[in-house]
Amino acid sequence: MKTYAGLADRIDRELAVGPFGDADGLLRDKELYYTGVAWAHAMEAPPPWNGPEGSGFDPLPSSFGRSALDMVRQPPVPFRTLSDSPLPDLGSHRRTRARSIVRRRAAEGDPGLLTDWAADPAPSAVLRVAREVLAYSGFTGAIDPHTPSSGEAAAVDTGLSTAHALLPAVAATTFPFVSTVLVLRCSIPSMHAVQLPEMIMVSRELLARPSPVVGEALLHESLHEKWNIARLTRRLMADGYTDAASPRVYLPWSPSDGGRRNFNAARLLSTLHVYAHLAAYYVAALGAASPSAPETADLARRAQRNFERAAFLESALRFERVDGQLGADGRAMRDWLASACLRPLQDTPGELSLDWRPFPVPDMTEQELVTA
C-alpha cells in the first residue's frame, strides 16, 4: 500500500536525526559522560565492544563497566527509583569475556546473541540481577536461561532483518545502543532492565512468533536503552526531578494489560518514545502488505493500538502538573515525536481509511487522570 509505505519512509527519516534520533551524537555523548564519571571516581572507563585488533566482539566488559559506574553515581542510576531495588554488583566481572556472545549478522551496529549460557560463567551474574529486578517489580514467575537452538537464533536474525527492512534509518540508529540479546524461559515476551545496560532479553516463546512481532520486540527494548542514554546526556527532566515525587498519570488501557498502572513523568516520556516508533513500524509493515493479505488486519490493529497509546501519552505530557516535570529537552522530545510521527499519521487515513485517534477516556478528566 503505497500511501503507508511513503508515509513510513518519511517518518523513518525524521526519527533518525536530531538530538534524540542521531545515534552518533548520543553515543559520543554517552562515552564522554561515562569517561567523566570514571575520572571523577578514579575508575576505569568502560572499554569498547570491539577490542584491539584480532580480539573480536567482546561486549560484557562494557556492560559490566557501565554497571559499576552506575553504582557509584549519586544517586545511583538517577533516572529510576532504585533506592530499595537491587543494584547489580557486576564490577568484578568487567574483565570477563564471554566467548559465546557472537554477532551473526553483517549489519553494522546490530547486537550479538548469547549462544550458550553454559559455556561462560559471567552471564550467570546477569541472570541473578534479572531475577532480582523482576522479583522487586512483583513478578513471581520463573526466569531461567535458555540456549537458543539454531532455529531460534535464526529467528533473532530475521527479527533484526525485518526491523531494518521496515524502518531502515530507525533500526540503524537504535540497535547500536544494545550489545547483547539473551534468550530466557520466561512468560514475559521481552524486557530491558536499566540495571543491565546494553542488554535486552527475549523469551523463547517470542521467537516462535511471526518475524514482524520478533522485530518489534527487539526494536522496542533497544529503544528503551537509547532513551536511557538520552536521559543521561540531555535535559529531559526538570532540575530536581525525582521519580518518587513526580505526579503520576493513570494509563486507561492498563486494566486490559493485567492491572491498573500509573506512570511518573519520566516513564510517560520513555513510553511515548517507544509507542511512537512502534506505530511507525507497523505503518511500514502495512506499506509492505497487500490490502487483501490475511495479516493486514492484524498489522492495522497493531499500528492503531500503538498510535492511540502514543497520542494519549503525548497529550498527558502536556497536562500542567506533568509538563512542569519536564526539562527543555523533554518538551522538545515530546514535540519532536508529535511532529515527526503522530501528526503525519493523523493526517493520513491511507488505503484502509484508518481513524487515528488517542486512546479514548470519555469519563475521566485531567484531574482524575493525574494522581499525586
Summary of the structure (lengths in Angstrom):
residues: 372
radius of gyration: 20.1
end to end distance: 45.3
largest distance: 62.4
contacts: 1239
relative contact order: 0.13
helix: 52%
strand: 9%
